[in-house]
Amino acid sequence: MRLLLSTICLLASALLSAAGAGPTLLFESDSGKVLYSENIDDQWHPASLTKMMTAYIAFQEIKAGNVTLETEIPCTELAFKEPPSKVGLPVGAKLKLDTALKALIVKSANDVAMMIAEALGPTHDRFVTRMNATAAKLGMTRTHFTNPNGLPDKAQVTTARDLAKLARAITTQFPEYAHYWSMPAFQLGKLRLASHNGLLQTFEGADGLKTGFICDSGFNVVASATRDGRKLMAVVLGEPSGADRTVRAASLLEHGFRQWSWKQLFNSDTIDNVPLDSSARDVLSVRHTVTSWSCGDRKTAARLRAAKQRVKRREAKKAEKKDGKAAANKKTAAKPTAAN
């Protein structure tokens, strides 16, 4: 699978300049140096990438000594009412903050995001106020939060550049929590909860960070990977499917690792010093481009399912034919030959 994705990346890297569905940004984590960018100041709905800020504030609270990873946080009525993706705890049930962070980051649980917000806020509204104050301190000038989980709200917006600043803050200020972002799955009781980040299973060196999806935003990801001590990050917003999101992010990262050269020594553009794009657009919906049944694209979803089934049938026939040939060759080899 890694070989297949690598091949796809090499093909896709030649198309990096082609118009994409949404903003993209490739940069070095340590220096913030920009290696590739498209429309990085266009506003976009962050969807569950919002949970990166929720986790960042939780890390700040731990560092300040206000809570620990052993602190238990309760499921409130407001958290209980949040729609999926969720863990589904009853009102009054509790999770240790360590488990809550795993559910927030790996499972992308909306109810747990609300639990964390109300536990640390100590109210939803006060936590959201802190989210926006923290964004301002990080220089996220075109970001505004209205909730801690990224559920649809027209006023909840960000940009690729702002998300890059948040991702850098997380990885540079709190490296001790890197394991949360690189977990492909974790166990919660009898449940095994898996990450939506396909890169963690398929891309060499992948180690984070977070995916997000709502119909109006399309499929988003802030992805990171480390090879030979060099960490790169890619922000991809507005892809039409989860598969497209994975391939686009992988192609950017692969491009960055393969194209490093002496020329980059003279590249002084960073996510902090590149001038704000004066023609940057306000937020828009890409719902019409999303190939998801839940977003109303039933015809495309049905076509995709049918195409996948056709591919599976072809692969099954090839495998059957191959097995038949192998059996025939084995039978021929077993026949006795005449002595000379």
C-alpha positions in Angstrom: 0.0 0.0 0.0 2.9 2.4 0.8 4.4 1.6 -2.6 1.2 2.3 -4.3 0.7 5.6 -2.5 4.3 6.6 -3.3 3.7 6.0 -7.0 0.5 8.1 -6.9 2.4 10.8 -5.1 5.1 10.9 -7.8 2.4 11.3 -10.5 0.5 13.9 -8.5 3.6 15.9 -7.7 3.8 16.9 -11.4 0.4 18.4 -11.1 0.9 20.6 -8.0 0.4 23.8 -10.0 -3.0 22.6 -11.2 -6.0 24.4 -9.8 -7.2 22.6 -6.6 -10.5 22.5 -4.8 -9.2 24.7 -2.1 -6.2 26.3 -0.4 -3.0 24.3 0.1 0.3 25.0 1.9 3.5 23.0 2.3 6.1 24.2 4.9 8.9 23.2 7.2 7.8 22.8 10.7 10.9 24.0 12.4 11.5 27.1 10.4 8.1 27.9 9.0 9.6 28.1 5.6 7.0 28.0 2.8 7.8 25.4 0.1 4.5 25.6 -1.8 1.3 27.6 -1.4 -2.0 28.2 -3.0 -4.6 30.8 -1.7 -3.3 30.5 1.8 -5.3 33.5 3.1 -8.7 32.5 1.6 -11.1 31.9 4.5 -12.4 28.3 4.9 -14.5 26.4 7.3 -12.1 24.4 9.5 -14.5 21.6 10.4 -12.8 19.2 12.9 -9.4 21.0 12.4 -11.0 23.2 15.1 -10.1 20.4 17.6 -6.4 21.3 17.2 -7.1 24.5 19.1 -9.2 22.7 21.7 -6.3 20.3 22.3 -3.8 23.2 22.3 -5.7 24.9 25.1 -5.9 21.6 27.0 -2.1 21.3 26.8 -1.7 24.8 28.1 -3.9 24.0 31.1 -1.8 20.9 31.9 1.4 23.0 31.6 -0.1 25.6 33.9 -0.8 22.9 36.5 -4.6 23.5 36.5 -5.3 19.9 35.4 -3.4 16.7 34.8 -3.8 13.8 32.4 -5.5 12.0 35.3 -8.1 14.7 35.8 -11.6 13.3 35.2 -14.0 15.4 33.1 -17.8 14.8 33.0 -20.1 14.4 30.1 -22.6 17.3 30.3 -26.0 17.5 28.8 -24.7 19.9 26.1 -22.0 17.4 25.2 -24.4 14.5 25.2 -26.6 16.3 22.6 -23.7 16.8 20.1 -24.1 14.9 16.8 -21.5 12.3 15.5 -18.7 11.7 15.2 -18.9 11.0 19.0 -18.1 8.6 21.7 -21.6 8.6 23.0 -21.2 8.7 26.8 -24.3 9.2 29.0 -24.7 12.4 31.0 -22.6 12.2 34.1 -20.1 9.7 32.8 -16.5 10.7 33.1 -13.3 10.3 31.1 -9.7 10.9 32.2 -8.3 13.9 30.3 -5.7 11.5 28.7 -8.5 9.4 27.2 -10.5 12.5 26.3 -7.5 13.8 24.3 -7.2 10.5 22.4 -10.9 10.6 21.6 -10.7 14.2 20.6 -7.7 13.8 18.3 -8.0 10.2 17.0 -11.8 9.7 17.0 -12.5 13.4 16.4 -15.3 13.1 18.9 -17.6 16.1 19.0 -19.1 15.3 22.4 -15.7 15.0 23.9 -14.6 18.3 22.5 -17.6 19.9 24.3 -16.7 18.0 27.5 -13.2 19.5 27.4 -14.5 22.9 26.7 -17.0 22.9 29.6 -14.4 21.4 32.0 -11.7 23.9 31.2 -13.9 26.9 30.2 -15.5 26.4 32.7 -18.4 27.2 30.2 -18.7 26.7 26.5 -18.9 30.4 25.8 -15.9 31.2 28.0 -13.9 28.5 26.3 -14.7 29.8 22.8 -13.7 33.3 24.0 -10.3 31.8 25.0 -10.0 30.0 21.7 -10.3 33.3 19.8 -7.9 35.1 22.2 -5.4 32.3 21.8 -5.8 32.5 18.0 -5.0 36.2 18.1 -1.9 35.6 20.2 -0.7 33.1 17.6 -1.2 35.6 14.8 -4.2 33.8 13.3 -5.6 37.0 11.9 -8.3 35.6 9.7 -9.7 33.0 12.1 -12.8 33.0 14.2 -14.2 30.2 16.4 -17.8 29.7 17.6 -17.5 26.2 19.0 -14.8 23.7 20.1 -15.4 20.9 17.7 -15.9 22.4 14.2 -19.6 21.5 13.7 -21.2 23.7 11.0 -21.4 27.4 11.7 -21.1 30.1 9.0 -19.1 32.3 11.3 -16.5 29.6 12.1 -13.6 30.3 9.7 -9.9 30.0 9.3 -7.2 30.0 6.6 -4.4 27.6 5.6 -1.8 30.0 6.9 -3.5 30.3 10.3 -3.8 26.6 10.6 -0.1 26.3 9.8 0.7 28.7 12.7 -1.5 26.6 15.1 0.1 23.4 13.9 3.6 24.8 14.5 2.7 26.0 17.9 1.4 22.6 18.9 4.5 20.7 17.7 7.1 23.2 18.9 5.6 24.1 22.3 4.2 20.7 23.2 6.4 18.0 21.7 5.7 15.7 24.6 2.2 15.2 23.3 3.3 14.2 19.8 2.1 10.6 20.3 -1.6 11.7 20.4 -1.3 13.1 16.8 0.4 10.0 15.4 -1.9 7.4 16.8 -3.7 5.4 14.0 -6.2 4.0 16.6 -6.8 3.5 20.3 -8.8 1.3 22.5 -11.7 2.7 24.6 -13.2 -0.2 26.6 -14.2 -2.8 24.1 -14.2 -0.3 21.2 -11.3 0.2 18.9 -11.5 3.7 17.6 -9.5 4.5 14.4 -8.2 7.8 13.0 -9.6 9.3 9.8 -6.0 10.3 8.8 -5.2 7.8 6.0 -1.6 9.0 5.8 -0.8 7.4 9.1 -1.3 4.0 7.6 0.1 4.6 4.1 2.7 7.4 4.0 6.4 6.9 5.1 7.2 9.0 8.1 3.6 10.3 8.7 3.2 11.4 12.3 0.1 13.7 12.4 -1.9 15.8 12.7 -5.7 16.1 12.2 -8.5 15.7 9.6 -11.8 17.6 9.3 -14.9 17.3 7.2 -18.3 19.1 6.9 -20.2 19.4 3.7 -19.5 23.1 3.3 -15.8 22.8 3.8 -15.1 19.5 1.9 -12.4 17.2 3.2 -9.6 19.0 5.1 -6.3 17.9 6.7 -3.2 19.3 8.4 -0.7 16.5 7.8 2.8 16.1 9.0 5.7 13.7 8.2 9.3 13.3 9.4 12.1 11.8 7.4 15.8 11.9 8.4 15.0 14.4 11.1 13.2 16.9 8.8 9.6 17.5 9.5 7.2 18.9 6.8 3.6 19.9 7.2 0.9 20.2 4.6 -2.4 22.0 4.9 -5.1 20.8 2.4 -8.6 22.3 2.4 -11.7 21.5 0.4 -11.0 18.2 -1.3 -14.0 16.4 -2.7 -13.4 13.1 -0.9 -11.3 11.5 1.8 -9.2 9.7 -0.7 -8.5 12.9 -2.7 -7.5 14.6 0.6 -5.0 11.8 1.4 -3.4 11.8 -2.1 -3.2 15.6 -2.3 -1.5 15.8 1.1 0.8 12.9 0.4 1.8 14.4 -3.0 2.7 17.7 -1.3 4.8 16.1 1.4 6.5 13.8 -1.1 7.2 16.8 -3.3 8.8 18.5 -0.4 11.0 15.7 0.6 12.2 14.9 -2.9 12.7 18.5 -4.2 14.9 19.7 -1.3 17.9 21.4 -2.8 20.5 24.1 -2.3 18.0 26.6 -3.8 15.9 26.3 -0.6 18.8 27.9 1.3 18.0 31.2 -0.3 14.2 30.9 0.2 13.3 33.4 3.0 9.5 33.1 2.7 7.9 31.9 5.9 4.3 31.6 7.0 4.9 34.7 9.1 6.5 37.0 6.7 4.7 36.3 3.4 2.5 39.4 2.8 -1.2 38.9 3.3 -2.9 38.4 0.0 -5.0 41.5 -0.7 -7.3 39.5 -3.0 -7.9 36.7 -0.4 -11.6 35.6 -0.5 -14.1 35.3 2.2 -15.5 31.9 3.1 -17.6 29.9 0.6 -19.3 26.6 0.5 -18.0 23.7 -1.6 -20.9 21.4 -0.8 -21.6 21.0 -4.5 -18.2 19.5 -5.2 -18.2 16.9 -2.4 -18.8 13.3 -3.3 -20.6 12.3 -0.2 -24.1 10.8 0.3 -24.6 12.9 3.4 -24.0 16.1 1.4 -26.8 15.3 -1.1 -24.5 13.9 -3.8 -26.2 10.6 -4.0 -25.6 10.0 -7.8 -21.9 10.5 -7.5 -21.7 8.4 -4.4 -23.6 5.6 -6.1 -21.3 5.8 -9.1 -18.2 5.6 -6.9 -19.6 2.6 -5.1 -20.3 0.9 -8.5 -16.8 1.7 -9.8 -15.2 0.3 -6.7 -17.3 -2.9 -7.0 -16.2 -3.2 -10.7 -12.6 -2.9 -9.7 -13.0 -5.5 -7.0 -14.6 -7.9 -9.5 -11.8 -7.4 -12.0 -9.2 -8.0 -9.3 -11.0 -11.1 -8.2 -11.1 -12.5 -11.7 -7.4 -11.8 -12.2 -6.6 -13.5 -9.0 -8.8 -16.5 -9.9 -7.1 -16.7 -13.4 -3.7 -16.4 -11.8 -4.5 -19.2 -9.3 -5.7 -21.3 -12.2 -2.5 -20.9 -14.1 -0.4 -21.7 -11.0 -2.4 -24.9 -10.4 -2.0 -25.9 -14.1 1.7 -25.3 -14.0 2.0 -27.3 -10.8 0.2 -30.2 -12.3 2.4 -30.2 -15.4 5.5 -30.1 -13.3 4.3 -33.1 -11.4 4.0 -35.4 -14.5 6.9 -38.0 -14.8 9.2 -37.4 -17.7 10.8 -40.1 -20.0 14.4 -41.1 -19.1 16.9 -40.5 -21.8 
